[in-house]
Amino acid sequence: MEGGVGHGTDATAFKDCLALSYKNPYVLRLAFSAGIGGLLFGYDTGVISGALLYIRDDFKDVDRNTVLQESIVSMAVAGAIIGAAIGGWLNDKFGRRTAILIADFLFFVGAVIMASAVNSALLIVGRIFVGLGVGMASMTAPLYISEASPAKIRGALVSTNGFLITGGQFLSYLINLAFTKAPGTWRWMLGVAGLPALLQFILMLLLPESPRWLYRKGRQEEAKAILRKIYSAEQVEVEIQALKESVDKEIEENKASEGINLFKLCQTKTVRRGLIAGVGLQIFQQFVGINTVMYYSPTIIQLAGIASNQTALLLSLVTAGLNAFGSIISIYFIDRTGRKKLLVISLIGVMISLGFLSAVFYEATSTSPAVSMAETSHFAATFTCPAYHNAASATSWDCTRCLKASPDCGFCASPQNKLLPGACLISNDTIKDACHDQDRLWYTRGCPSKYGWLALLGLALYIIFFSPGMGTVPWIVNSEIYPLRFRGICGGIAATANWISNLIVAQSFLSLTHAIGTSWTFLVFGVLSVVALVFVLICVPETKGLPIEEIEKILERRGLHLMFWKKRANEKNGGEVDAKKEGGGDV
């Protein structure tokens, strides 16, 4: 899944973070050890994009079945939905550290099962185990960091978890590239994830439980002992008192919130409108297509006409690196630009990028090299694809028609120029090798095209615009928009909506490209991004610099500050927001 739980922060927080980490390395050790969970989260969701290229080569049932390919990718997301739900209970019952240890165990077991899988069924089982770990880590790692960090640098340290997630995705592409020539290729790619899981398991055994959880469970002395390691002598008593007040208030709020269900939540106007904004953002984050890029970018590059697995992986490093860079940009701009403005800029860029990708793939399909009877007959008659051989109008066939006619067809390009007419042959390893032996390129995913580099440019533009805005802002808005007493349950609803939307997109992308073509698939995502932009303009309030009480007032009157590019009254002079000056009014 894209992004993670985070909070806006500024440059001074990072300076304080570096200074305090130097003076007190114990804090850095806590954050780094828990942050490996975010790294694993990113790695295990990103690694499958490259591994899938080689899994298809080894397991022919996977190569010929797009639904099976989608299942291998999306079962980790399905496991994450369950893992996130179980993780919430584990966190409250047994503690944050225990939940991280269990997630590491699941990561390790999943990595072993996948690396040793002898068929696609075992591979899917391993992906489910990894997904359970991802779901737990996605909510537990930032929670542990938040509760075990000094308040002054908490935002900076929690924000780095989002960077570690995108960093893990980038690392997965590097690892994929490193093992392209190794025997077993995809087994190494998937199995290597067991090493950081084992490392984090050992590190977490040597670290304490969250002081907040300990204090809430009545183990005050243990909590105080940990706080004395985190804070300086002059600060620790103040923090202990603040922790006591915070936990007491939380207990009172939980008592007041007992018996709350979804129906009762929706009866409360501010909560209902907050849920519409928060859940809608999480759904649209997935429905504008981000995880099609993160899960399938090497496949997309092959669909654009790049035949080599290794080249597709190398080019995919660009998108993964830009995604990690975008998370850093977001941390810098989120409290300067504002949430809504960042979302609008992001979605406009996403719309343009998706339109560009749709045009590129349409043009690539329209100019697909023809199938030549002479080139096909250059090979043995038994090599000819049966669908082409039996076609009534074979003279009008091109590469796209050849590949779509049957999963058993492949296209062997001309040796002079890959854009010249080629041969439509049976797709198997013997014929693939025969094609390569004649210095020809072999295609089974996409067709030769002179527009491949434009597809890479489109993917890069998409990530550049998506990552700083739609990649991180939905999580930040969901941490701010709900009344305090409902924040836990509403945040859980929004996160679940994100995972379910992720599963829908991951499970349908390849089927869509097969059914309507890659160009139309990106156009569908482009239309959804237009809908997302309208939704943001109408339903999402600007929460930058506002206390929770003021956000509740905005939701109550639906003063949504449509003129989001203008400063609010309280940003200009520190006064209370004037509804008449908000530029929104009732919507």
Summary of the structure (lengths in Angstrom):
residues: 587
radius of gyration: 25.9
end to end distance: 32.3
largest distance: 86.7
contacts: 2178
relative contact order: 0.12
helix: 74%
strand: 3%
